[in-house]
Amino acid sequence: MGQPAVERVIPSRLTVVDGDTVNLAGQSIRLVGFDTPETYRAECASERRFGNAATDRLRELLAGASSAELVYLPHPDRYGRDLARLMLDGRDVADIMVGEGLARRYSGGQRRSWC
């Protein structure tokens, strides 16, 4: 298997969908290494509240970043989204979000409930 594809982008070109998904030029990208609570299909009010907090924090991180890199995995997810690790100013967004208590580590498979 070859090296992952790396794309350097201006952070302002990334649009936040939710705490672990962004859009770039109309393409949805699921960020890997972490999972945040749902905002659209939340199972309870607290999940939606925490999901909104994670979404807001990702927007803040992007707004404050001077550089962004997307490190793409070779295959899309089951919904057709690209999968990528997001690095902002050299820091992994997964580490930031998990470290701040806004996300859980996630590497695929069954997701745990946030309720």
N, CA, C and O atoms as a Tinker XYZ file with bonds, in Angstrom:
   460  protein
     1  N      0.841000   -1.175000    0.000000    73     2
     2  CA     0.000000    0.000000    0.000000    64     1     3
     3  C      0.884000    1.236000    0.000000    63     2     4     5
     4  O      1.875000    1.288000    0.728000    81     3
     5  N      0.538000    2.229000   -0.806000    73     3     6
     6  CA     1.330000    3.437000   -0.932000    64     5     7
     7  C      1.091000    4.400000    0.210000    63     6     8     9
     8  O      0.290000    4.148000    1.110000    81     7
     9  N      1.799000    5.498000    0.150000    73     7    10
    10  CA     1.641000    6.542000    1.160000    64     9    11
    11  C      0.271000    7.197000    1.030000    63    10    12    13
    12  O     -0.245000    7.318000   -0.081000    81    11
    13  N     -0.330000    7.624000    2.145000    73    11    14
    14  CA    -1.601000    8.339000    2.045000    64    13    15
    15  C     -1.431000    9.642000    1.270000    63    14    16    17
    16  O     -0.377000   10.275000    1.326000    81    15
    17  N     -2.464000   10.029000    0.558000    73    15    18
    18  CA    -2.446000   11.301000   -0.166000    64    17    19
    19  C     -2.606000   12.439000    0.839000    63    18    20    21
    20  O     -3.466000   12.391000    1.719000    81    19
    21  N     -1.782000   13.443000    0.697000    73    19    22
    22  CA    -1.833000   14.600000    1.590000    64    21    23
    23  C     -2.194000   15.820000    0.757000    63    22    24    25
    24  O     -1.585000   16.083000   -0.280000    81    23
    25  N     -3.191000   16.560000    1.225000    73    23    26
    26  CA    -3.604000   17.784000    0.545000    64    25    27
    27  C     -3.479000   18.947000    1.518000    63    26    28    29
    28  O     -4.077000   18.940000    2.594000    81    27
    29  N     -2.703000   19.933000    1.131000    73    27    30
    30  CA    -2.596000   21.153000    1.933000    64    29    31
    31  C     -3.664000   22.122000    1.451000    63    30    32    33
    32  O     -3.796000   22.376000    0.253000    81    31
    33  N     -4.421000   22.658000    2.394000    73    31    34
    34  CA    -5.500000   23.576000    2.035000    64    33    35
    35  C     -5.460000   24.789000    2.946000    63    34    36    37
    36  O     -4.914000   24.749000    4.049000    81    35
    37  N     -6.046000   25.856000    2.461000    73    35    38
    38  CA    -6.245000   27.039000    3.303000    64    37    39
    39  C     -7.393000   26.702000    4.243000    63    38    40    41
    40  O     -8.468000   26.326000    3.775000    81    39
    41  N     -7.201000   26.825000    5.562000    73    39    42
    42  CA    -8.244000   26.417000    6.506000    64    41    43
    43  C     -9.628000   26.994000    6.215000    63    42    44    45
    44  O    -10.635000   26.322000    6.438000    81    43
    45  N     -9.688000   28.219000    5.726000    73    43    46
    46  CA   -10.990000   28.848000    5.461000    64    45    47
    47  C    -11.740000   28.185000    4.308000    63    46    48    49
    48  O    -12.931000   28.444000    4.132000    81    47
    49  N    -11.074000   27.335000    3.517000    73    47    50
    50  CA   -11.756000   26.606000    2.443000    64    49    51
    51  C    -12.544000   25.413000    2.975000    63    50    52    53
    52  O    -13.374000   24.856000    2.256000    81    51
    53  N    -12.301000   25.013000    4.221000    73    51    54
    54  CA   -13.020000   23.898000    4.829000    64    53    55
    55  C    -14.261000   24.421000    5.537000    63    54    56    57
    56  O    -14.186000   25.353000    6.337000    81    55
    57  N    -15.392000   23.817000    5.238000    73    55    58
    58  CA   -16.655000   24.179000    5.868000    64    57    59
    59  C    -17.051000   23.067000    6.829000    63    58    60    61
    60  O    -17.054000   21.893000    6.457000    81    59
    61  N    -17.382000   23.427000    8.050000    73    59    62
    62  CA   -17.742000   22.435000    9.067000    64    61    63
    63  C    -19.186000   21.996000    8.887000    63    62    64    65
    64  O    -20.094000   22.824000    8.815000    81    63
    65  N    -19.391000   20.677000    8.813000    73    63    66
    66  CA   -20.728000   20.083000    8.769000    64    65    67
    67  C    -21.171000   19.755000   10.192000    63    66    68    69
    68  O    -22.269000   20.116000   10.616000    81    67
    69  N    -20.301000   19.068000   10.915000    73    67    70
    70  CA   -20.513000   18.775000   12.330000    64    69    71
    71  C    -19.139000   18.561000   12.959000    63    70    72    73
    72  O    -18.126000   18.872000   12.332000    81    71
    73  N    -19.082000   18.049000   14.159000    73    71    74
    74  CA   -17.818000   17.962000   14.883000    64    73    75
    75  C    -16.771000   17.061000   14.275000    63    74    76    77
    76  O    -15.591000   17.186000   14.602000    81    75
    77  N    -17.173000   16.145000   13.388000    73    75    78
    78  CA   -16.194000   15.245000   12.771000    64    77    79
    79  C    -16.349000   15.119000   11.252000    63    78    80    81
    80  O    -15.894000   14.142000   10.658000    81    79
    81  N    -16.991000   16.110000   10.629000    73    79    82
    82  CA   -17.171000   16.107000    9.180000    64    81    83
    83  C    -16.997000   17.526000    8.641000    63    82    84    85
    84  O    -17.524000   18.487000    9.201000    81    83
    85  N    -16.245000   17.637000    7.542000    73    83    86
    86  CA   -16.071000   18.924000    6.870000    64    85    87
    87  C    -16.369000   18.758000    5.389000    63    86    88    89
    88  O    -16.412000   17.641000    4.875000    81    87
    89  N    -16.574000   19.873000    4.712000    73    87    90
    90  CA   -16.714000   19.903000    3.254000    64    89    91
    91  C    -15.557000   20.688000    2.678000    63    90    92    93
    92  O    -15.116000   21.688000    3.245000    81    91
    93  N    -15.070000   20.214000    1.530000    73    91    94
    94  CA   -14.056000   20.930000    0.774000    64    93    95
    95  C    -14.495000   20.906000   -0.673000    63    94    96    97
    96  O    -14.560000   19.845000   -1.294000    81    95
    97  N    -14.796000   22.080000   -1.212000    73    95    98
    98  CA   -15.217000   22.204000   -2.617000    64    97    99
    99  C    -16.371000   21.255000   -2.937000    63    98   100   101
   100  O    -16.383000   20.609000   -3.985000    81    99
   101  N    -17.334000   21.178000   -2.027000    73    99   102
   102  CA   -18.527000   20.364000   -2.254000    64   101   103
   103  C    -18.386000   18.898000   -1.928000    63   102   104   105
   104  O    -19.361000   18.154000   -2.033000    81   103
   105  N    -17.192000   18.451000   -1.532000    73   103   106
   106  CA   -16.969000   17.040000   -1.193000    64   105   107
   107  C    -16.982000   16.880000    0.328000    63   106   108   109
   108  O    -16.267000   17.583000    1.041000    81   107
   109  N    -17.804000   15.947000    0.816000    73   107   110
   110  CA   -17.881000   15.665000    2.242000    64   109   111
   111  C    -16.708000   14.788000    2.675000    63   110   112   113
   112  O    -16.388000   13.796000    2.021000    81   111
   113  N    -16.076000   15.163000    3.782000    73   111   114
   114  CA   -14.913000   14.444000    4.302000    64   113   115
   115  C    -15.162000   14.103000    5.766000    63   114   116   117
   116  O    -15.324000   14.991000    6.604000    81   115
   117  N    -15.191000   12.796000    6.065000    73   115   118
   118  CA   -15.346000   12.326000    7.451000    64   117   119
   119  C    -13.956000   12.287000    8.060000    63   118   120   121
   120  O    -13.067000   11.599000    7.559000    81   119
   121  N    -13.775000   13.029000    9.143000    73   119   122
   122  CA   -12.483000   13.076000    9.806000    64   121   123
   123  C    -12.302000   11.801000   10.632000    63   122   124   125
   124  O    -13.235000   11.343000   11.292000    81   123
   125  N    -11.105000   11.237000   10.589000    73   123   126
   126  CA   -10.860000    9.955000   11.241000    64   125   127
   127  C    -10.088000   10.118000   12.544000    63   126   128   129
   128  O     -9.439000   11.133000   12.796000    81   127
   129  N    -10.187000    9.068000   13.363000    73   127   130
   130  CA    -9.472000    9.042000   14.634000    64   129   131
   131  C    -10.322000    9.445000   15.817000    63   130   132   133
   132  O     -9.905000    9.289000   16.965000    81   131
   133  N    -11.514000    9.963000   15.551000    73   131   134
   134  CA   -12.396000   10.384000   16.633000    64   133   135
   135  C    -13.849000   10.400000   16.177000    63   134   136   137
   136  O    -14.149000   10.388000   14.983000    81   135
   137  N    -14.735000   10.429000   17.154000    73   135   138
   138  CA   -16.169000   10.489000   16.900000    64   137   139
   139  C    -16.761000   11.534000   17.832000    63   138   140   141
   140  O    -16.427000   11.581000   19.016000    81   139
   141  N    -17.632000   12.362000   17.299000    73   139   142
   142  CA   -18.311000   13.361000   18.116000    64   141   143
   143  C    -19.805000   13.049000   18.147000    63   142   144   145
   144  O    -20.302000   12.326000   17.283000    81   143
   145  N    -20.521000   13.580000   19.122000    73   143   146
   146  CA   -21.969000   13.364000   19.193000    64   145   147
   147  C    -22.666000   13.908000   17.944000    63   146   148   149
   148  O    -22.198000   14.851000   17.306000    81   147
   149  N    -23.788000   13.288000   17.621000    73   147   150
   150  CA   -24.572000   13.700000   16.455000    64   149   151
   151  C    -25.293000   15.020000   16.726000    63   150   152   153
   152  O    -25.651000   15.335000   17.861000    81   151
   153  N    -25.491000   15.773000   15.660000    73   151   154
   154  CA   -26.282000   16.998000   15.766000    64   153   155
   155  C    -27.602000   16.856000   15.016000    63   154   156   157
   156  O    -28.619000   17.395000   15.453000    81   155
   157  N    -27.599000   16.147000   13.906000    73   155   158
   158  CA   -28.803000   16.031000   13.080000    64   157   159
   159  C    -29.688000   14.867000   13.511000    63   158   160   161
   160  O    -30.911000   15.008000   13.548000    81   159
   161  N    -29.098000   13.729000   13.834000    73   159   162
   162  CA   -29.865000   12.559000   14.246000    64   161   163
   163  C    -29.545000   12.200000   15.690000    63   162   164   165
   164  O    -29.343000   11.029000   16.011000    81   163
   165  N    -29.499000   13.183000   16.544000    73   163   166
   166  CA   -29.197000   12.953000   17.956000    64   165   167
   167  C    -30.292000   12.099000   18.598000    63   166   168   169
   168  O    -31.473000   12.249000   18.285000    81   167
   169  N    -29.885000   11.205000   19.494000    73   167   170
   170  CA   -30.824000   10.327000   20.185000    64   169   171
   171  C    -31.423000   10.963000   21.430000    63   170   172   173
   172  O    -32.421000   10.474000   21.959000    81   171
   173  N    -30.821000   12.048000   21.898000    73   171   174
   174  CA   -31.337000   12.729000   23.091000    64   173   175
   175  C    -30.848000   14.188000   23.069000    63   174   176   177
   176  O    -29.969000   14.552000   22.289000    81   175
   177  N    -31.432000   14.995000   23.934000    73   175   178
   178  CA   -31.100000   16.424000   23.972000    64   177   179
   179  C    -29.642000   16.657000   24.355000    63   178   180   181
   180  O    -29.002000   17.558000   23.814000    81   179
   181  N    -29.106000   15.857000   25.282000    73   179   182
   182  CA   -27.721000   16.090000   25.692000    64   181   183
   183  C    -26.750000   15.739000   24.564000    63   182   184   185
   184  O    -25.714000   16.390000   24.424000    81   183
   185  N    -27.070000   14.712000   23.752000    73   183   186
   186  CA   -26.215000   14.398000   22.613000    64   185   187
   187  C    -26.189000   15.573000   21.641000    63   186   188   189
   188  O    -25.123000   15.949000   21.152000    81   187
   189  N    -27.346000   16.152000   21.360000    73   187   190
   190  CA   -27.397000   17.296000   20.440000    64   189   191
   191  C    -26.607000   18.481000   21.005000    63   190   192   193
   192  O    -25.897000   19.165000   20.268000    81   191
   193  N    -26.731000   18.717000   22.302000    73   191   194
   194  CA   -26.026000   19.836000   22.939000    64   193   195
   195  C    -24.505000   19.632000   22.839000    63   194   196   197
   196  O    -23.776000   20.557000   22.482000    81   195
   197  N    -24.029000   18.408000   23.158000    73   195   198
   198  CA   -22.596000   18.130000   23.064000    64   197   199
   199  C    -22.134000   18.114000   21.616000    63   198   200   201
   200  O    -21.010000   18.522000   21.321000    81   199
   201  N    -22.986000   17.649000   20.708000    73   199   202
   202  CA   -22.655000   17.673000   19.280000    64   201   203
   203  C    -22.492000   19.096000   18.770000    63   202   204   205
   204  O    -21.584000   19.387000   17.992000    81   203
   205  N    -23.377000   19.977000   19.214000    73   203   206
   206  CA   -23.263000   21.387000   18.818000    64   205   207
   207  C    -21.992000   22.017000   19.377000    63   206   208   209
   208  O    -21.358000   22.834000   18.709000    81   207
   209  N    -21.617000   21.639000   20.604000    73   207   210
   210  CA   -20.382000   22.164000   21.201000    64   209   211
   211  C    -19.163000   21.695000   20.409000    63   210   212   213
   212  O    -18.234000   22.471000   20.183000    81   211
   213  N    -19.161000   20.425000   19.987000    73   211   214
   214  CA   -18.045000   19.902000   19.190000    64   213   215
   215  C    -17.979000   20.596000   17.829000    63   214   216   217
   216  O    -16.896000   20.919000   17.342000    81   215
   217  N    -19.141000   20.821000   17.223000    73   215   218
   218  CA   -19.202000   21.513000   15.933000    64   217   219
   219  C    -18.654000   22.928000   16.060000    63   218   220   221
   220  O    -17.857000   23.365000   15.229000    81   219
   221  N    -19.079000   23.644000   17.095000    73   219   222
   222  CA   -18.594000   25.009000   17.327000    64   221   223
   223  C    -17.083000   25.024000   17.545000    63   222   224   225
   224  O    -16.390000   25.910000   17.045000    81   223
   225  N    -16.572000   24.038000   18.297000    73   223   226
   226  CA   -15.136000   23.998000   18.574000    64   225   227
   227  C    -14.329000   23.737000   17.303000    63   226   228   229
   228  O    -13.272000   24.336000   17.107000    81   227
   229  N    -14.822000   22.847000   16.440000    73   227   230
   230  CA   -14.112000   22.598000   15.180000    64   229   231
   231  C    -14.084000   23.874000   14.336000    63   230   232   233
   232  O    -13.070000   24.173000   13.705000    81   231
   233  N    -15.175000   24.621000   14.318000    73   231   234
   234  CA   -15.188000   25.911000   13.599000    64   233   235
   235  C    -14.135000   26.860000   14.175000    63   234   236   237
   236  O    -13.421000   27.526000   13.426000    81   235
   237  N    -14.040000   26.919000   15.513000    73   235   238
   238  CA   -13.043000   27.779000   16.161000    64   237   239
   239  C    -11.625000   27.359000   15.797000    63   238   240   241
   240  O    -10.775000   28.199000   15.502000    81   239
   241  N    -11.376000   26.053000   15.819000    73   239   242
   242  CA   -10.042000   25.554000   15.477000    64   241   243
   243  C     -9.663000   25.941000   14.052000    63   242   244   245
   244  O     -8.542000   26.384000   13.801000    81   243
   245  N    -10.594000   25.773000   13.125000    73   243   246
   246  CA   -10.328000   26.148000   11.732000    64   245   247
   247  C    -10.107000   27.648000   11.597000    63   246   248   249
   248  O     -9.205000   28.083000   10.881000    81   247
   249  N    -10.921000   28.436000   12.280000    73   247   250
   250  CA   -10.803000   29.896000   12.186000    64   249   251
   251  C     -9.457000   30.387000   12.715000    63   250   252   253
   252  O     -8.932000   31.390000   12.231000    81   251
   253  N     -8.897000   29.690000   13.704000    73   251   254
   254  CA    -7.638000   30.113000   14.302000    64   253   255
   255  C     -6.402000   29.513000   13.667000    63   254   256   257
   256  O     -5.283000   29.867000   14.038000    81   255
   257  N     -6.583000   28.607000   12.711000    73   255   258
   258  CA    -5.444000   27.909000   12.111000    64   257   259
   259  C     -4.850000   28.693000   10.944000    63   258   260   261
   260  O     -5.566000   29.360000   10.197000    81   259
   261  N     -3.537000   28.600000   10.805000    73   259   262
   262  CA    -2.881000   29.228000    9.661000    64   261   263
   263  C     -2.578000   28.209000    8.561000    63   262   264   265
   264  O     -2.329000   28.594000    7.418000    81   263
   265  N     -2.597000   26.912000    8.891000    73   263   266
   266  CA    -2.373000   25.887000    7.875000    64   265   267
   267  C     -3.224000   24.656000    8.179000    63   266   268   269
   268  O     -3.541000   24.366000    9.332000    81   267
   269  N     -3.583000   23.941000    7.114000    73   267   270
   270  CA    -4.369000   22.712000    7.256000    64   269   271
   271  C     -3.861000   21.679000    6.265000    63   270   272   273
   272  O     -3.525000   21.995000    5.124000    81   271
   273  N     -3.813000   20.439000    6.729000    73   271   274
   274  CA    -3.480000   19.315000    5.870000    64   273   275
   275  C     -4.512000   18.227000    6.068000    63   274   276   277
   276  O     -4.883000   17.909000    7.198000    81   275
   277  N     -4.974000   17.661000    4.976000    73   275   278
   278  CA    -5.857000   16.505000    5.003000    64   277   279
   279  C     -5.033000   15.307000    4.552000    63   278   280   281
   280  O     -4.471000   15.316000    3.456000    81   279
   281  N     -4.959000   14.282000    5.386000    73   279   282
   282  CA    -4.232000   13.058000    5.066000    64   281   283
   283  C     -5.300000   12.009000    4.770000    63   282   284   285
   284  O     -5.920000   11.463000    5.683000    81   283
   285  N     -5.504000   11.738000    3.493000    73   283   286
   286  CA    -6.604000   10.889000    3.045000    64   285   287
   287  C     -6.308000    9.404000    3.199000    63   286   288   289
   288  O     -5.195000    8.952000    2.931000    81   287
   289  N     -7.305000    8.655000    3.629000    73   287   290
   290  CA    -7.251000    7.202000    3.593000    64   289   291
   291  C     -7.577000    6.765000    2.169000    63   290   292   293
   292  O     -8.184000    7.530000    1.420000    81   291
   293  N     -7.187000    5.546000    1.778000    73   291   294
   294  CA    -7.343000    5.149000    0.371000    64   293   295
   295  C     -8.778000    4.898000   -0.087000    63   294   296   297
   296  O     -9.045000    4.931000   -1.288000    81   295
   297  N     -9.705000    4.648000    0.830000    73   295   298
   298  CA   -11.067000    4.304000    0.417000    64   297   299
   299  C    -12.094000    5.165000    1.147000    63   298   300   301
   300  O    -11.872000    5.539000    2.298000    81   299
   301  N    -13.216000    5.487000    0.497000    73   299   302
   302  CA   -14.286000    6.247000    1.160000    64   301   303
   303  C    -15.022000    5.373000    2.183000    63   302   304   305
   304  O    -14.844000    4.156000    2.222000    81   303
   305  N    -15.845000    6.017000    3.003000    73   303   306
   306  CA   -16.669000    5.260000    3.947000    64   305   307
   307  C    -17.909000    4.722000    3.236000    63   306   308   309
   308  O    -18.078000    4.923000    2.033000    81   307
   309  N    -18.767000    4.043000    3.979000    73   307   310
   310  CA   -19.940000    3.403000    3.360000    64   309   311
   311  C    -20.950000    4.404000    2.823000    63   310   312   313
   312  O    -21.845000    4.029000    2.066000    81   311
   313  N    -20.825000    5.664000    3.200000    73   311   314
   314  CA   -21.715000    6.715000    2.689000    64   313   315
   315  C    -21.101000    7.465000    1.510000    63   314   316   317
   316  O    -21.686000    8.426000    1.011000    81   315
   317  N    -19.928000    7.031000    1.066000    73   315   318
   318  CA   -19.270000    7.669000   -0.067000    64   317   319
   319  C    -18.428000    8.877000    0.297000    63   318   320   321
   320  O    -17.901000    9.555000   -0.586000    81   319
   321  N    -18.295000    9.156000    1.586000    73   319   322
   322  CA   -17.474000   10.302000    2.002000    64   321   323
   323  C    -15.998000    9.913000    1.981000    63   322   324   325
   324  O    -15.636000    8.781000    2.302000    81   323
   325  N    -15.164000   10.859000    1.602000    73   323   326
   326  CA   -13.730000   10.660000    1.758000    64   325   327
   327  C    -13.426000   10.573000    3.249000    63   326   328   329
   328  O    -14.123000   11.174000    4.067000    81   327
   329  N    -12.392000    9.829000    3.595000    73   327   330
   330  CA   -11.925000    9.713000    4.978000    64   329   331
   331  C    -10.547000   10.347000    5.061000    63   330   332   333
   332  O     -9.677000   10.056000    4.240000    81   331
   333  N    -10.341000   11.214000    6.048000    73   331   334
   334  CA    -9.047000   11.877000    6.174000    64   333   335
   335  C     -8.777000   12.291000    7.609000    63   334   336   337
   336  O     -9.691000   12.567000    8.387000    81   335
   337  N     -7.498000   12.326000    7.932000    73   335   338
   338  CA    -7.050000   12.891000    9.211000    64   337   339
   339  C     -6.801000   14.373000    8.947000    63   338   340   341
   340  O     -6.191000   14.726000    7.937000    81   339
   341  N     -7.262000   15.236000    9.835000    73   339   342
   342  CA    -7.084000   16.680000    9.666000    64   341   343
   343  C     -6.025000   17.180000   10.629000    63   342   344   345
   344  O     -6.118000   16.992000   11.843000    81   343
   345  N     -5.018000   17.821000   10.057000    73   343   346
   346  CA    -3.944000   18.430000   10.834000    64   345   347
   347  C     -4.061000   19.950000   10.688000    63   346   348   349
   348  O     -4.116000   20.468000    9.572000    81   347
   349  N     -4.098000   20.650000   11.806000    73   347   350
   350  CA    -4.133000   22.112000   11.801000    64   349   351
   351  C     -2.878000   22.621000   12.484000    63   350   352   353
   352  O     -2.627000   22.300000   13.646000    81   351
   353  N     -2.102000   23.396000   11.785000    73   351   354
   354  CA    -0.836000   23.913000   12.313000    64   353   355
   355  C      0.007000   22.782000   12.896000    63   354   356   357
   356  O      0.673000   22.957000   13.917000    81   355
   357  N     -0.027000   21.620000   12.242000    73   355   358
   358  CA     0.774000   20.483000   12.657000    64   357   359
   359  C      0.188000   19.641000   13.772000    63   358   360   361
   360  O      0.803000   18.663000   14.199000    81   359
   361  N     -0.986000   20.004000   14.248000    73   359   362
   362  CA    -1.631000   19.255000   15.345000    64   361   363
   363  C     -2.821000   18.473000   14.810000    63   362   364   365
   364  O     -3.602000   18.983000   14.007000    81   363
   365  N     -2.951000   17.232000   15.263000    73   363   366
   366  CA    -4.049000   16.364000   14.852000    64   365   367
   367  C     -5.336000   16.812000   15.545000    63   366   368   369
   368  O     -5.397000   16.868000   16.774000    81   367
   369  N     -6.353000   17.128000   14.759000    73   367   370
   370  CA    -7.631000   17.583000   15.314000    64   369   371
   371  C     -8.248000   16.507000   16.221000    63   370   372   373
   372  O     -8.903000   16.836000   17.210000    81   371
   373  N     -8.041000   15.226000   15.890000    73   371   374
   374  CA    -8.554000   14.148000   16.746000    64   373   375
   375  C     -7.990000   14.279000   18.157000    63   374   376   377
   376  O     -8.733000   14.157000   19.131000    81   375
   377  N     -6.693000   14.524000   18.277000    73   375   378
   378  CA    -6.067000   14.666000   19.587000    64   377   379
   379  C     -6.630000   15.859000   20.345000    63   378   380   381
   380  O     -6.854000   15.777000   21.553000    81   379
   381  N     -6.859000   16.955000   19.654000    73   379   382
   382  CA    -7.394000   18.161000   20.287000    64   381   383
   383  C     -8.803000   17.906000   20.798000    63   382   384   385
   384  O     -9.110000   18.186000   21.957000    81   383
   385  N     -9.663000   17.371000   19.926000    73   383   386
   386  CA   -11.072000   17.166000   20.295000    64   385   387
   387  C    -11.219000   16.146000   21.429000    63   386   388   389
   388  O    -12.011000   16.350000   22.349000    81   387
   389  N    -10.460000   15.057000   21.363000    73   387   390
   390  CA   -10.507000   14.056000   22.434000    64   389   391
   391  C     -9.942000   14.657000   23.722000    63   390   392   393
   392  O    -10.517000   14.485000   24.797000    81   391
   393  N     -8.829000   15.351000   23.609000    73   391   394
   394  CA    -8.191000   15.965000   24.775000    64   393   395
   395  C     -9.070000   16.969000   25.482000    63   394   396   397
   396  O     -8.965000   17.141000   26.697000    81   395
   397  N     -9.941000   17.637000   24.736000    73   395   398
   398  CA   -10.841000   18.629000   25.329000    64   397   399
   399  C    -12.169000   18.009000   25.776000    63   398   400   401
   400  O    -13.060000   18.723000   26.238000    81   399
   401  N    -12.304000   16.696000   25.643000    73   399   402
   402  CA   -13.519000   16.014000   26.088000    64   401   403
   403  C    -14.709000   16.178000   25.157000    63   402   404   405
   404  O    -15.845000   15.927000   25.560000    81   403
   405  N    -14.466000   16.596000   23.913000    73   403   406
   406  CA   -15.549000   16.810000   22.953000    64   405   407
   407  C    -15.744000   15.631000   22.015000    63   406   408   409
   408  O    -16.664000   15.631000   21.197000    81   407
   409  N    -14.881000   14.625000   22.129000    73   407   410
   410  CA   -14.926000   13.478000   21.225000    64   409   411
   411  C    -14.363000   12.254000   21.928000    63   410   412   413
   412  O    -13.735000   12.344000   22.983000    81   411
   413  N    -14.615000   11.095000   21.298000    73   411   414
   414  CA   -14.030000    9.827000   21.731000    64   413   415
   415  C    -13.137000    9.317000   20.611000    63   414   416   417
   416  O    -13.361000    9.619000   19.439000    81   415
   417  N    -12.130000    8.547000   20.977000    73   415   418
   418  CA   -11.322000    7.861000   19.969000    64   417   419
   419  C    -12.236000    6.919000   19.199000    63   418   420   421
   420  O    -13.120000    6.291000   19.781000    81   419
   421  N    -12.021000    6.820000   17.889000    73   419   422
   422  CA   -12.857000    5.958000   17.047000    64   421   423
   423  C    -12.070000    5.529000   15.831000    63   422   424   425
   424  O    -11.428000    6.346000   15.171000    81   423
   425  N    -12.125000    4.244000   15.539000    73   423   426
   426  CA   -11.412000    3.731000   14.363000    64   425   427
   427  C    -12.306000    2.829000   13.527000    63   426   428   429
   428  O    -11.817000    1.932000   12.839000    81   427
   429  N    -13.617000    3.059000   13.581000    73   427   430
   430  CA   -14.569000    2.287000   12.796000    64   429   431
   431  C    -15.343000    1.319000   13.673000    63   430   432   433
   432  O    -15.050000    1.145000   14.855000    81   431
   433  N    -16.330000    0.702000   13.068000    73   431   434
   434  CA   -17.132000   -0.266000   13.801000    64   433   435
   435  C    -18.304000    0.374000   14.519000    63   434   436   437
   436  O    -18.708000    1.496000   14.213000    81   435
   437  N    -18.838000   -0.358000   15.474000    73   435   438
   438  CA   -20.018000    0.078000   16.223000    64   437   439
   439  C    -19.704000    1.305000   17.075000    63   438   440   441
   440  O    -18.724000    1.321000   17.820000    81   439
   441  N    -20.527000    2.308000   16.959000    73   439   442
   442  CA   -20.368000    3.525000   17.766000    64   441   443
   443  C    -21.136000    3.361000   19.067000    63   442   444   445
   444  O    -22.204000    2.750000   19.095000    81   443
   445  N    -20.588000    3.909000   20.144000    73   443   446
   446  CA   -21.257000    3.904000   21.448000    64   445   447
   447  C    -22.233000    5.096000   21.510000    63   446   448   449
   448  O    -22.004000    6.151000   20.920000    81   447
   449  N    -23.312000    4.878000   22.241000    73   447   450
   450  CA   -24.312000    5.939000   22.406000    64   449   451
   451  C    -23.741000    7.086000   23.231000    63   450   452   453
   452  O    -22.919000    6.872000   24.122000    81   451
   453  N    -24.176000    8.285000   22.932000    73   451   454
   454  CA   -23.793000    9.474000   23.697000    64   453   455
   455  C    -24.861000    9.823000   24.728000    63   454   456   457
   456  O    -24.685000   10.773000   25.491000    81   455
   457  N    -25.945000    9.092000   24.768000    73   455   458
   458  CA   -27.049000    9.381000   25.705000    64   457   459
   459  C    -26.900000    8.596000   26.997000    63   458   460
   460  O    -27.736000    8.718000   27.893000    81   459
